[in-house]
Amino acid sequence: MAAQNLRLSNNPLFEVIKKHTFLKQFWQKKPYVFRGVLTDIAGELELAIDGNELAGLACEDMVESRIIFGHEKTGEWRCEQGVFTEDRFAHLPESNWTLLVQGVDQWFEEVQQLFQYFDFLPQWRLEDIMASYAPIGGGVGPHFDYYDVFLLQVSGSREWKLGQQCDDSSALQNNQHVKLLEEFITSDTQVLTPGDMLYVPAGTAHWGTATSDDCITFSVGFRSPSEKELVTHLLENLIEQCAENRRYQDDINYAEDNEDRNEGRMTGENIKKNNYTISHPARINNSVHHKVSELLHVLTQENIHKAAQQAFGELVTEPRYFSSEEETASPDEISAQFERAIKQSPTLELSIPVSTRLAFSTTELFVNGESYVVSESFAQSVCDGLITVAAMSEAEKTVLAALIEQGDIAL
């Protein structure tokens, strides 16, 4: 599904609050409740996806799911990881549990349409949509996320407690099953009914509890690479530029710098070796550091900047889920189809699988965690799903053919 098909002319989220007001005053700052903004879509989702549908998904090998048991009154929380069986669902208690199913947008077209309501943010920021189903009393406990989240109430009702701002230093309960806050300081309480949506910024403590049976909540999460992830990926990209056969070598013609010579005179430890002077046999002097700096030639500001841009694009498009559609055509058949298409039509219309993540910069196209050096116009055309054949270079045709053969996109 091409990205341009998901844009709205009038976004119902901003009929009460202006978009610029939300972004300036609430986005990544404080929670906000959108009251009754998606009542129609919530009704459609409730008809398409009920608790039985979600339970069925949780029984599939390709689906990530878990059940969390616990309640505020008991303080005992535990988690069971899927894949589940029908028999497990037949023996669940009547209350105080929640089924969580990740990536439901990969399986239901109705859920995919939810993304259109978040077109005020870059599409590569969107992660996935998680569904939670709970009878009365069900919830996941007091916690916080490292990413922003929108919580849409689809059916039933849920009470949300909002708390303090948290980070890595926030104390957690001694619980091996789930990461829950040791202390929760309630600052606000909101009850959501179908069509209501709660925005919770990253780091804000929140605690949802189903106040009715058949409570279904959809969580729209956002991708937010950490500093550690970004630096790790950046270094991996730089390492690819390094050569194994380029190694440290002594420069036997160097003269010790003033600091080394002065220190040698003071200690009386100048030693003649290999026709050059060292102040002490165990000392790594400044001249050696200079040679090491020369060896680390890839660590220039320009290279680090390029590697950082590449790392970010690859991280935000890294796939978490894969399409369930099976490709029946062979690589040769796909290649032949591509050759016929570029000869017969002036434009190519692309089909973008739900699982494919796309982004681009001025110099690169990012597809499912991989980067391709192409023109910005070509990269944008791929993301838009419509390409003018005459505008493609031979190298870009090769890139497009590879993406089609890999199943990242289709004609």
N, C-alpha and C positions, 0 to 999 in steps of 0.2 A: 504494500500500500504506500503510495508516494506521499511525502510529507505535506505537499501543498493541499492535499484533499482533506487535511485535518484542521484547517484554519476556519475560524468563525468570523462572520461579519460583525456580530454583536455578542460579546461574551456575557452570559447571564451572571457571572460572578461579580461583575462590576456595575450592576444596575443600582445597587444600594451604595456601595463605596466606589469611588473613582480608582482606576488602576494606578495612577501615579500616587494617589494617597496611600493605597495599600503598600506599594513598593517602598515609599519613602518612610512611612510611619510603622509598618508592621513586619515587612519581609526581613527575615533574619534578625528581628529585634524582639517581637512579642507576639503572643497568640492572638488569633482573630477568629470569630465565629461568623460564617456565611449562613444566614438563616433562610431556609426554603429556596435556595438558589437552583438546586438540581432535583426538584421534586419529580418532574416528568421522567428524567433519566433514571432516577432511583426506582420508580415504578417499573420501568422496562427491565432494569437489571434484576429486580425481585422476581419478575415473571420468568426470566431466562435462567437465573442461577439461584437455586435454593440450597438448603443444607444437604440434601441428598446428592446434588450435583457436586458440591465441594467434597463430600465424603468419597464420592466415586473417584474424583481426581486424586485424592490422598491415597488411593489404593493403586495408583499407577507408578511404575518404576521411574519414569522420567520427571515426576513431580516432587518438589521439595515441600514437605509438610511436617507439622508437629502438633501435639496436643499438650496444652499446659493446664495443669490442675492446681487449684488453690483459691483462697478467698481471704479477704481482709480479716475476718473473724477468727480464722484458724491460723493464719500466718505460715502455713505449710505449703510450699510451692514446689512442684516437680514437673518435669517435661519428658514426654515420650516422642521420639523421632519416628517419622514414617520411613518406609512404606507400611501402610496399615492394611488390615483385612476387614472384610464385611463383619466378621464375627466380633472384632474389637469394637466397632461402633454399636453393635447390638448389646454390648455389656457396659456401656458408659453410664455413669450416674445421671440423675435427673437434673443436677445443677452444678455450678462452680467449676466448669471447664470450658476451654476455648480451643477450637480447631483453627490452625493457621495454615493457609495454602499460598505459597509464593508463586508469582508469575502467572496469575490467572489471565492476564492480558494476552498471553501466548495461545490461549485455548478458546477464548470467546470474543467474537467480533464486537459484541455489545460493550465489552469491557475496554477494548482497544479504542473505542470512540471517546472514552473519558479523557484521553490525552489531549484532545482538541481544546479542552477548557483551560489548558495550561500553556497556550501558545504565546503568552506574554513572557515566557522564559525560553532559553535555548533548548531545542529538542534533545541535545546530547546530555542535558542535565537530568532528564527523566530516567529513572532506574526501572522500576516495574510497579505493578499493582498487586498488593497482597490482600487476600480476603480472610476475614476472621468470622467464624460462626460460633455462637455461644447461646446456651440456655441461660436462664436468669442466674446471676451471680458470677458468670464467667468473665475472665479477664486475664491479663498477662502480668499483673502486679505493677508496683511502682518502679518506673525505669526512665531512662532518657536515651535518645538516639544521637548519633554523631551527624545526622543529616536532617534536613527539613522534611516535614511530612504533612500531607493533607489527608484528613480522616473523614470520609464520606459515609454517612449513615444511609444504608440501603433499605433495611427493614428492621422492625423492632425499635428499641431505644437503648441508649447507652449513656451512663453518667461519666463525665470526664472531670477528674480533679487535676488542676494545674498547679505546679509547684515551683521550686527554686531553680536557678541556673546551675548546671552541673558540668564537670569536666573530669579529666583523668584522676584528679585528686579526691573526687567524691567517694565516700565510703560505701561499700557494697555489702550486702548480706553474705554470710558464709553459706553459700548455696551452690553446689556443683551443677545443678540442673539449669538454673536461669540466673542472669545477672540483674539483681534487684537492688534498689537503693536501701541502705540501712536506715536513712532518715528521709521522710517526705514532709515538706512544709507546705501545706495547702494554701494557695493564694487566691484561687478562684475555682468555682464548680459550674460546669455547664452540662445540661442534658440535651442530647441530640436525638432528633426524630427523623424519619425518612426525608431526604432532600437537604438536610442540614450538613454543613461541612466545617470542620475545625482545622485551622492551620496551627501547627506547632513548630516553632523554630528549633534548629539544632541545639542540643544541650539543655532544653527546657524539660524539667521533670513532668511526667504526665502518667495518669493512672485511670484506665477505663474499666468500667464494670457494667455488664449487661443488666438492664433493669426490666427486661422482658424476655420471654422465650423467643426463639427464632430471630435472634439479634445478629444481623450481618453488617459488618463495617468493612469498607474498602480503604486501604492505605496506599496513597500515591507517594512513593519515595523518590528521592533525588540523589543522583550520584555525586559524591564529594570526596575526591582523592585526598588522602592524608599527606602531610609533609613527608612522612617516612616512605609511603608508597611512591610519591613523586621522585624523591631523591634516589631511591633504590632503582626505579625504572630509568631515570636519567643516567645513572652510573652504568647500568647495563648497556645503554645505547652508546656511551663513550667507550666502554670496554671493547665493543665490536670494532672500534676504529684502531685499537692497539694491536701491535705486532709482537708475536712471541720471540722472533729473532732479533728484535731491537732491544739491546740490553745495556746495562751500565758498563762503562769502560773508563779506566784511569787515564788521565792526561799527564804523561810523565814529564811534559815540558812546562808544567805550571810552576810558578813561584808562589810560595806561601804568602798570603795577604799580610798586611801589617799586624793585624791582630794575632795571627798565628806565630809570626816571627818574634814579636815582642814577648808573647807568652813563652816561646821556646827559650829566649835568652834568660827570662826570669827564672825558669825552672832548670835550665841547664840540660834540657832533654832533647835538643836537636839531634836527629839521627839521620845519617846518610843511607838512603836505600834507593836502588834502581835509578840513580842519577837525579833524584829530586829529594827535597827536604821535607820531612814531616816532624811535627813538634812532639808527638807521642804516638807510639804504635797503636794505641787503642782509640785515638781521637778521630772523630769524623769532623773534619774542618770545613770552613766555609766554601772552599774551592770544590769539595766533593758535593756539597749541597747545590752548588751552581750546576754541576754536571747532572745531578738528579733532576733539577728543574728543566734542563734541556731535554731530558728523557721523557718527561711528562708533557710533551708538546701538545697533546690533545686537550689539556686543561686550559685552553685560552677562553677568554670571556665570550668570544663569538661562538666557539664550539659548545660551550656550556649552555649558552642561550638557545642554540639550535636544538641541542639534545633535550633541553627542558620543554621546548615547544612540541617536539616529537613525542616525548614521554607523556605529556598531558593529553594530547590527542589520542594516543594509543590507550591510555588508561580509561578515558571517558567513553570509549567505544568498545572496550573489551566485552565480549559476549558473556552473559551469565546463563542464558538459556538458549536452546537450539530448537529450530523449527521441527515439528513432528512430521512435516511433509517429506516423503521419500522421493528422491529423484530417480526416475526410471530410465532416462536417456543416458547413453554412454558418453564419455568425453568426446569421442569422435563425432557423434551425432550432434552434441551441443556445439562443437566447433564449426561443423558444417552449417548448422542453423544460423550461427552468428555471421558467418561469411555471406550467406544468402541475404541476411537482413541488411547488412551494410551496403550491399550492391543494389538491392531492390528498393530501398526506402531512404528518402533524404533525412528522416528523423527516426530515432529509436525510442520507443516507449518502454520504460523499465518497470518491472514488478519488484517491489522491495519486500522481502519476507518480514514478517513481524519480528523475528528474532534478530534481524540485521540492524546494527547500530552504525550510524553514519555521522561524520562531521568533516569540516574542511577548514583550511587556513589559506593564506595567500600563496603558499607553495606546496601544500600537501593535501591529499585526500586520505581520510582515516576510515577504515572499514573493519569492523569487528576486531579491533585491537592491532591492526596492521596499518602501516603508513605507506603511501605511494607518492612519489614526487611527480606532480602533474601541474598543469596550469590551473589557476583559480577558477576560470570559466568552465573548464571541463569538470572540476571537482563539484562545483555548484550544480552543474547539469545532472550529474549522477545523483546528487542528493534530492534534486527536484524530480528525478525520474523521467526526464525528457532530454535527449541529446541530438544535436545536429551533427550528422555524419561528416559533412564537409569541414566542420570546425575542429575535428579530432586530428591530432598528429598520429604518426605511425606508432609511437611509443604509447600514446594514450589508448589506441585501439588494442594494443597488446595487454594493457592493464585491464581494460574493460572485458576482453575475452577471458582473462584469468579469473576475474571476479564472477563471471557467468559460469565458468567451468567449476569453480569452487562452490557454487551454490549460494554465494553471498547476495547476488541479485539474479534476476531472470528477465528474459525478453517477453 
